[in-house]
Structures are given as structure tokens and as C-alpha cells.
């Protein structure tokens, strides 16, 4: 169980971080009056909690994301073979590519909510235009898994 402390000592707990965290954060962004010392406006919080929001969309060409993702896959295939690692399902296979591509392109953002937006954008680009390596685990199911995880619209 994860715990995060928000302003005014409000503690938020959740068991399934991805979905519940976003729902709770969006609810707080829409209706909670944060202290004047809180460093973000309500509009910034709402933008941060809206996947694909234009204010936080990364300014990286899709082609660049695709090239980096291809290189990430190649490196991961070698590393997984050397270490004897097997991925357990299409979601893990897809998230590994998204996460490592994000790390190579952006590392960790200092802008509130930007990491989620960057990963959402990477997933959207991969689903729309990436052909997974023939040896990539679950290659034919990864795009479907990313559609579900990031709640992307069907193409």
C-alpha cells in the first residue's frame, strides 16, 4: 500500500496506484481548495490529470520516439537473453518499452504531472505507428495491452 501526503496533511492511500491514483488526483484537482502556499494552480492540476492535455504534451517528434523505442527493444532483448528474464504478460512487455523509452527521452520531469503525459504520449505513438521486433515477447498483444493501460482511443 502506498501513502502520499498532500497539503494540509491530507494522506491519500491506495491499493491499485494507476487507476485509483488518477481518479483521486483528478477529484482533488477539480474540487479541493489547496492552501495558498501550494505551488500549482487548479488549472495546472487539472491539466496534469488530463491525459493528452495540450499544455503538457511533449514536444518530441513521433519519428524520434519510434527510433528510440526500436533501439530500446533491441537492447532489452539482448539484456533479457543474457539475464534469462522472461516477461509475464503483454502489459509488462508494453510497459517495459514505454518506461525505458520515456527514461531515455525524458528521464524524470521536474514539471508536475509531466511524466504521466510523456508516457501516455509514448504509448499513443507506439500503438499508432510502431512495429514491435519479431522476437519481442507478446508482440501481437502489446498494443492491445497499452490501449487498456493508458485508456487510449481505438485507432
Order of alpha helices (4+ residues) and beta strands (2+ residues): beta-beta-alpha-alpha-alpha-alpha-alpha-alpha
